[in-house]
């Protein structure tokens, strides 16, 4: 390998390494998601958890109250 090819080769190896890391992160994310879903299924719950209606309504009313106070 000539000296002029060395940087190109190194860059290509870096690109491949970055791809491998990205694929490994995605594989791990999917694996964890699957494990979480299995646990949620065992408990009879939904994953990811859905926001509770009352909590969302409470936040909306809190925001509205703060806006009224700051006028």
C-alpha positions in Angstrom: 0.0 0.0 0.0 1.4 3.4 -1.0 1.6 6.4 1.4 -1.2 8.2 -0.6 -3.6 5.2 -0.1 -3.0 5.1 3.7 -5.3 8.0 4.7 -8.1 6.7 2.4 -7.8 3.2 3.9 -7.8 4.6 7.5 -10.9 6.7 6.8 -12.7 3.7 5.4 -11.8 1.6 8.5 -13.1 4.5 10.7 -16.4 4.5 8.7 -16.8 0.8 9.0 -16.1 1.0 12.8 -18.7 3.8 13.1 -21.3 1.6 11.3 -20.6 -1.3 13.5 -21.1 0.8 16.6 -24.3 2.3 15.3 -25.6 -1.2 14.4 -24.6 -2.5 17.9 -26.5 0.4 19.6 -29.6 -0.3 17.5 -29.4 -4.0 18.2 -29.1 -3.3 22.0 -32.0 -0.8 21.9 -34.2 -3.4 20.2 -33.1 -6.1 22.7 -33.9 -3.9 25.7 -37.2 -2.8 24.2 -38.2 -6.5 23.7 -37.2 -7.3 27.3 -39.2 -4.3 28.6 -42.2 -5.4 26.5 -41.9 -9.0 27.9 -41.9 -7.6 31.5 -44.9 -5.3 30.7 -46.8 -8.3 29.2 -46.1 -10.3 32.3 -47.6 -7.5 34.4 -50.5 -7.0 32.0 -49.4 -3.4 31.3 -48.7 -1.4 28.2 -45.2 -0.5 27.1 -44.3 2.3 26.6 -46.6 3.6 29.3 -49.3 5.9 28.1 -49.7 9.3 29.9 -52.7 9.3 32.2 -55.6 11.5 31.2 -55.8 13.1 34.6 -52.1 14.0 34.7 -52.3 15.6 31.2 -55.4 17.6 32.2 -53.7 18.7 35.4 -50.7 20.0 33.5 -52.8 21.9 31.1 -54.7 23.6 33.9 -51.4 24.5 35.7 -50.1 26.1 32.6 -53.3 28.1 32.1 -53.2 29.2 35.7 -49.6 30.4 35.4 -50.3 32.3 32.3 -53.2 34.2 34.1 -50.9 35.1 37.0 -48.2 36.5 34.8 -50.4 38.8 32.8 
